[in-house]
Amino acid sequence: MVYSCLEHIDIALDDVVDETGEPPILNKIERESDLSTTCEYCQNPAIYVVANTHSDTICGQ
């Protein structure tokens, strides 16, 4: 699972595919549930969560 800002979303998608070999799931972070999560490539606020289908995180909920 990777947290990403809009600027780095392409890198996050590529990293998940490279790591898992499977298509990633991309979900937008709801601002109400945002806990000051930052992008893993910079320190800007994360807008997206990129995960694979085998992640422990349930995306879309």
N, C-alpha and C positions, 0 to 999 in steps of 0.2 A: 504494500500500500504506500502510495506516494502522495504527499500534499503539494500542490502547485499553484502558482499564480498564473494569470493569463499569458504573461510573457514566456514562461517556461513550460507550458503545457505540452508542446511538441516533444521536448526532451523527456518529460515524465512518461509520456505514452511510449516513446522509443525504449526507455529504460525498462519499463514493465514487460514489453514484448521481448526484449533481449534477455531478460531474466527468466521469464516463464515460458516463452515460445508460444504463447496463446494471446488471443485478442484481449485487450484490457476493457474494463468497465470504467466509464467516466461519469462521475456524479458531481453536481454543483453543491457546494457547501451552503447550507441554509444559514443565514446570518444569525438567526435566533439561537442556533446550537453552536455557533462559533465560540471557541474557548481560546481566542488569541492564537490560533494555529497559523504558523508561518510557512511559506514556500520552502521546500527542501533545497532549492538552488540559490535562493537569495533570502532576505529577511522580510520581504513584502508579505502582506496578508495572503493566505492561501484562499483560492476561489474554488478549486477543484480537488477531488480525491480520485486518484487513479488506482485501481486495484484489479486483480485477476479474479477469475471465477472460483479459485481455491482459497481466497483470502478469508481469514477469520471474521473480517468485517462484513456486515450485511449492507451492501450498497443500496441506495434508493429508499432508505427508510429513515 
